[in-house]
Amino acid sequence: MSGQHSSAAEQTVFDVAVVGAGPAGLGAAAAAARAGVRVVLIDAGHQLGGQYWRHPDESTTDPTRLAGYRDWGEFLALRERILRHCQTGAAVHLASTHVWFVEPPAAGGGRQSWTLHLMPGGPPSRETPPRTVCAERLILCPGAYDRQLPIPGWDLPGVMAAGGVQALLKGHHTLSGRRAVVAGTGPFLLPVAQQLARHGVDVLAVCEANGLARWMRHMPVVARTPAKVSEAATYARSLARARIPYRTATVLTRVDPDASGTQVGAVELARVGPGGLVEKARQRLEVDLVALGWGFTPSLELINAVGAQTRIDADQSLVAVVDDDQQSTVPGVFIAGEATGVGGAMLALAGGELAGIVAAEAGHLERARVRALRREIGRLRAFAAAMHDAHPVPARWPQWLTAETLVCRCEEVAYATLGNAITELGANDARTLKLLTRCAMGWCQGHVCGYASASLAAGGQGRALTADDLRPLAKQFPCAPVPLAHLAGE
């Protein structure tokens, strides 16, 4: 499906290029190809689905390995459509392929093409993708990754992002431990706990940092999204059957090593009292796996590469600015999915389909569908805003840090070092903090510690986090790690 069209991709200027094959990208590619334009779908994964529909290799013959995936019928229908378009030549799928640089159209009038510089990212046996692909319009659907907060001991083996734990389960049915605690905030903690329990892991607790009373102010919005209510009820029943405690207003404040000192051995839990203060009483649980989830951070490398504007969203994440048609502030560039605001798979799917229709210039032919998609996006976006309000990152999270707690794990920068740079050296923003301490200069380039360091810098000035605090951490070139040998070939 991917390699057989490589020569065609090298020789053709496509009408639409879609980057990312998660819900948003699949929806966009299917809609654009349906409208009759030539589409290229580029994705770093070796098979369709993205993170949400990550699944074992499709050569498996065991149907039980695909049990428990949400909205699986929706994915199968989309995949079938994409495969059919690839067979007819209406679409080309380039799998295991990274976009490392985006070259804008040349200055001047007329319709011109964007040039996407590509690099293979899959197993060596796969056919090499073309070095470049050109398209008149782009639909960027880069998705998001787990947002993390530092905790004493979080650098121990056995402490993982909740999304990483889920990815191992979905993609490989691999268990990361046998006794687990899932902690952080937001509804995503529930499916992670459910899937761990389904695979035989003893989940000792799900710790939600916020109380559920904040949802009461959003009951009208919740009533307009019955599917979300049904989904929550399903998770509640699943946790009850597995006898997994769901503890609200509870945070994980420390991770301790086991007797060997080489991996997770226990955690400390504490209640969050009035005003967000963590109470002194602690409960200790012996575990070998900690799954932490504090929401998600959109991947903005490609968005910044094309020069699209960004803003801060309700959950304090930096997101792309788009209009009612998913058009960014750059002509010819559409953005869909979590990069426009974290809101779940169905919101991403609707946004992707709308972007595909409009990018294919078929809006006048599908007016009714466009109106329906806009209504659906508005309804789901309102629910996402309610979710972010009900599950904020605790404002006083730094209170559980110690002086020795590593904030930047790549460069081993401790909380005390950052505090000194803020109070003694006048680091009043994340960029200055980075220059003075090397925080966010390591391998992850701030993907793990960026939000925390920006929040600490803003908090040290007694002000709220802003988009300007987050933008320096999102500007990265190249858009993906690229070998020097590949650059030499350019």
Beta strands, then each sheet from edge to edge (+ up, - down):
strand 1: 13-19
strand 2: 39-42
strand 3: 91-94
strand 4: 97-103
strand 5: 114-120
strand 6: 132-140
strand 7: 144-146
strand 8: 159-161
strand 9: 179-184
strand 10: 202-208
strand 11: 246-247
strand 12: 250-257
strand 13: 264-271
strand 14: 283-286
strand 15: 289-293
strand 16: 296-298
strand 17: 310-312
strand 18: 318-320
strand 19: 333-335
strand 20: 406-408
strand 21: 413-414
sheet 1: 3+ 2+ 1+ 6+ 5- 4+
sheet 2: 3+ 2+ 1+ 6+ 19+
sheet 3: 7+ 16-
sheet 4: 8+ 15+ 9+ 10+ 11+
sheet 5: 12+ 13- 14+
sheet 6: 17+ 18-
sheet 7: 20+ 21-
end
